[in-house]
Amino acid sequence: MAGMTSQERVLRALRRKEPDRVPTFEWLIAKNVRAALCPETRTLNEFAVRMGLDAVLVDPDFRKDPAGPGRLRSEWGYVLEYGGEEHGVEVESPIHSRDDFDRYRPPDPHAPGRYASLEQAVRDFKGQFAIGVHLNDVFSIPRYLMGMEALLLAIAAEPDLVSALVNMSVEVNLAMAREVAARGADFVWTGDDYAGNTGPLMSPNSFRTLFWPGLCRVAGGFRELGLPFIKHCDGNIKPILDLMIEAGPDCLDPVDPQGGMDLGEMKAKYGGRVALKGNVDCAQVLTFGTQEDVIAETKRALRQGAPGGGYILSSSNSIHSAVRPLNYRMMLETLARHGRYPLRRDELEERRPKSE
């Protein structure tokens, strides 16, 4: 099966098949890590191409205007504050009541220039690298528009408002999905996080009632458009995991070890229904571990996730600014040595010191 392109490799893994080797890519790689490993590259996609990753990633193009020191106001109306990481945290939100929602108008998914970044990626990379587009499903847009604390309170106090926000998010993102499918995207991924390390941010019943129907609509809409769907959610998702899989994503990411998620258990129980992406520990091993630790952790992830295909190796969240650049490089080098099919399982086995 030699000679696959990165596009073919990723799409085959998303169909739960074995490609020529286990693919890899990351949602985010911090600028300082990119600069240490490949200083001549300016963007994540330039870095991905130079480092031999298998996907290039784009977002729809939404305007962001200055809103104070370290702050940007999104075209959606919320304000993000940026610190040491490349992603911001919402600090101002436009919706505080049902009246605010009734007056609110989301950005036009069909606006001219909305998909300029995707169109450029298709011109540059189509057929060689898998082209992924970041959309949303049912949580992030309501969170940004209300603020996290207000949204979580509204789940109990104003469920009709939450449902209205979820439905708006679904409609806008399905409209954008139609646009990106027509422009040549290979897959979509949604970054909506529903959980922390101790469990979901809402009760399973609230998730089932308020969020799950919308997730099913989003996943079904992506499927009808022929867009493979990677659902990202870190943390401990065990209480809502069956619902998430029943919604029908093609792949779950990142099988977060910090949230108690076990890749081997996930593969055994769900590997016939959904591909998996992750779960090399970026909180401890990639950040504080030795290169020997990274080799062992990467081989463990391959040993648990790669057999039979349907697996994409990556970090357990992102290559954030505290990750040691040489540790990330070692993860990629270990994948290159041990991630080709057919797998050499003897090479992936954990080596224990002989007892004296």
Secondary structure, 3 states (H helix, E strand, C coil): CCCCCHHHHHHHHHCCCCCCECCECCCCECHHHHHHHCCCCCCHHHHHHHHCCCEEEECCCCCEEECCCCEEEECCCCEEECCCCCCCEEEECCCCCHHHHHHCCCCCCCCCCCCHHHHHHHHHHCCCCEEEEEECCCCHHHHHHHCHHHHHHHHHHCHHHHHHHHHHHHHHHHHHHHHHHHCCCCEEEECCCCEECCEECCCHHHHHHHHHHHHHHHHHHHHHCCCCEEEECCCCCHHHHHHHHHHCCCEEECCCHHHCCCHHHHHHHHCCCCEEEEEECCCCHHHHCCHHHHHHHHHHHHHHHCCCCCEEEEECCCECCCCCHHHHHHHHHHHHHHCECCCCHHHHCCCCCCCC
